Amino acid sequence: MPRATSFGLRAADYDRYRPTPHPEALDRVLPERAATVVDLAAGTGLVTRALLARPTPPAVVIAIEPDARMLARVDGAARAQGAAEHLPLRDGSVDAVLASSAWHWFDAEAATAEIARVLRPGGTLGLLWSRADPTVDWVDDVRTIGRAATDGSARLSRRGFACTLPEGHGFVDDTPTAVHVRWTRTMTRDEIAGMVCTYSGVLELDPAAQREVFDAARARLDELVAGPDPVEVPFETVARRWTLEGAAPCE
Ligand SMILES: C[S@@+](CC[C@H](N)C(=O)[O-])C[C@H]1O[C@@H](n2cnc3c(N)ncnc32)[C@H](O)[C@@H]1O
């Protein structure tokens, strides 16, 4: 199975443990009057739910996701199975496309061309990434257990979310300085260890090896984090936005 669609192996855990982007970051990348919004690579619908919960939700939210096991968990919005490189949408039919914790899985050139095709002129592309904050030592230590078990790139999690769109598709960068929101989430140690096991490298391991990652993460949390459950876990959401040239932006 391709690594890009390994998340559906544990769709329920993914939905339970993974973070939703912070609302402030969502506010910064979503134009206020965007009526038709696509949650691309929607997964289990964390962003779709956040969109529907806004004080003024977009009139139409469309969740697009290639993995049927993930898409089945999306509720309350239009759903379509599809990939970023071949979007099941008409030309110029949407106001905004959002992709959360997913851009690195796409063929950037093909996805950028497809997103430019389906956006109306003046429409926007918002990219977001959310994760437990690896600049905090104990967080990095625990995340590293999952990464070290799979690809050995123990320090990979300190890398940032550098992202430039391929040129020539008409996008203008609205956020030369990325939006960066730091926040905390209340989780038990079991939930933190469960979250470590929802990353693609761990999902590819056999069940016994996955259990070992969980147990190692759980034991390390007992060593590193003082006090009873639950724990305040530091998170970060990083976001970028681009506008498709050709008309006034819709805000
Ligand atoms: C880390 S998950 C992010 C899910 C969701 N956006 C979130 O924030 O929780 C990455 C998602 O990208 C999807 N994906 C992988 N390759 C894709 C592609 N080429 N086009 C669209 N989605 C893709 C996976 O199936 C998975 O649901």
The ligand as an ORCA input file, in Angstrom:
! r2SCAN-3c Opt
* xyz 0 1
  C      -1.948     13.554      7.336
  S      -3.478     13.274      6.529
  C      -4.304     14.873      6.680
  C      -5.813     14.731      6.709
  C      -6.585     15.996      7.062
  N      -6.395     17.026      6.072
  C      -6.203     16.506      8.446
  O      -5.778     17.660      8.583
  O      -6.370     15.745      9.405
  C      -3.048     13.271      4.836
  C      -4.223     12.934      3.944
  O      -3.840     13.145      2.589
  C      -4.470     12.163      1.803
  N      -3.751     12.100      0.522
  C      -2.618     11.436      0.240
  N      -2.260     11.641     -1.041
  C      -3.192     12.478     -1.579
  C      -3.382     13.065     -2.870
  N      -2.518     12.860     -3.860
  N      -4.463     13.862     -3.069
  C      -5.325     14.110     -2.042
  N      -5.189     13.574     -0.825
  C      -4.139     12.777     -0.580
  C      -4.384     10.914      2.665
  O      -5.273      9.921      2.258
  C      -4.681     11.481      4.044
  O      -6.053     11.457      4.339
*
